[in-house]
Amino acid sequence: MQYGIQLKTRVTLLQPEGNHRFQAWVSEHVNIAPEIFVYQRCPNLPEEPLPDDRFVNVASVADMAEYPATTPVGTVPFFRLSAIDLVFRSVHALDETWEAIREDIRDLLENKYKLDELGTDATWDFNEGVLHSSSSSSAMSQTSSTSQSSESSTSSQTSTP
């Protein structure tokens, strides 16, 4: 299965402080929910009318399954949104954070692919140092064959219909 995320970003200079506001939001998504940013709802003081929601991380595959989208449910304070809005005191910190976010999104998509591959029923035989697989899914065979051949020249894979 194909997965994809497209983000749009905006950076603005906040005056007079000189801070940089970084906004990113999911503009397109393929076979994955757009709510990929994990937030934590923190307790606030009684006189504060709005909840204190803080960006925590880009969701992992487990986070996508465990945390609800848009608002926390029950006593678990974590939830997911499709956008982030952060303020940085330096361009360097903004750049480091943006690079970490991109890497985490790549990891999320890569792990979705890996789970698809592992989630298919297969039999793996290890005979004389050669890997053979029987799978009911041709997509599994193609994906595994590609990854196995790139990992080791001594491994091969065959599939049976």
N, C-alpha and C positions, 0 to 999 in steps of 0.2 A: 504494500500500500504506500502511496505517496503522501508525504506530510510537508507542509510548508507554512511559513510565517513571513509576513512582510510588515516591517515597521516603518512608520514615519516619525521623524524627529523634528524638534524645534529647540534652538538655543537662543535665549534672549539675555541681554545685559540688564540687570536691575539697578536702577539709579535711586538714590545717590550712594548706596552701599558698595556698588561695584561687584556684587555677587552675580553668578551666572545661573539662570533657571534652565533646566534641562527637562524637556517633555518628550515622551515617546509613547506611541500607541500602535496597537495592531490595526493595520489598515486592510490586510487580507490574510486569510488563513485557509488551509486545505487539510481536511480530515483531522483537525485538532481544534479544540475550543480556543477562542481568542483570549481568554482570561488566563494568561501565563505568568502574571506578576503576583506573588504572594504578599499579602498584607497581614498585619496583626492589629487588631483593635485593642488599644491599651485603655485601662481605666482612666477616666478623667475626673477632674474635680467637679463637685455638684454645681458650681457656678458657670461651668463651661457648657454651652448648649450643644456643641457639635462633638461627635466622637473623635477620638485621637487615633486615626488609622495611619500606620507606619509601614512603608515598603520594607520588606524583609529580604526577598531574593526572587530570582526567576524560578518558577516551579520546576520540580523534578517530575518524573512520570508518576511517582507515588503521590506527590503533592496534588497533581492534576486529578487523581482518583479520590484522594482523601478530603481535600478542602473544597467547600462549595464556592460557586461563583457569586460575585456581587456583594454578599454580606455574610457575616459569621452566623452559624447556626448552633443553638444550644450553648454549652459552656466552652466550646472550643473557639478561641479568639481569632483563628486564622481563616482567611478567605482569599479569593483570587479576583483580580481585576484585569482589564485589557489595556491599562495605561499606567504610566508613572509620571510623576511631577516632582522633580528634585531640585534643590538649590545647593550650589557649590560656591565656596569662597575662592577657589582657584580653578583655572582651566586644566591644570595638571590632574587634579582630583577628578574633575568631570571626565577627562579623557580616560583615566584608569578605570573608572566605574563603567563607562560606556563599553570599553573593551571587555570587561568582565561580564557584562550583560550579554553582549554578542556571543561570547564563548559559552555561557550558560544556555543560551537558546540553541546553539549548535549541539550542545550535549543533550538537551531535551529531545531534539529531533532524532539524533543518532540513537539514543536509547529507545525511542519509540520504534525505530526500524529493528533494533536488536531484539526487542520483546516480540515483535511480529515473527521474527525468524525463530526464536526459541519457543514461541507459543504454538507452533505447528507440530502435530504428532509426527515423530520420526524415530527410526531405529538407527543407532550409531554403532558400527562395528570397528574395532581397532585390531586389525590383523597385520602382523609383520610390518608395523610402522606405517601402514597405509590406511587412511580413513575412508570408510564407505558408509553411505547413508541411504536408507530407504524412507521415502516420505510420501505422504498422500497429497502433498501440495507442490505443484511445479514451481510456484513462486519461491518456496522455501529452497528447493533444489538449486534454482538459478542464483539466488542470493547467497546461499551457503557456498556454492561452488565458487563463486567469485571471491568471496572473503577467504575461503580456504586456500585457493590457489595463490592469492596475494600474500598470505601469511607464511606458507611453507611450500617449497617445491616438492617435498616428499609426500604431501597429502594429496589425495584425489577423492572425488565424490562421484557416486553413481546414484541414480534414482530409479525407482520402479514405479510404474503407473498404478 
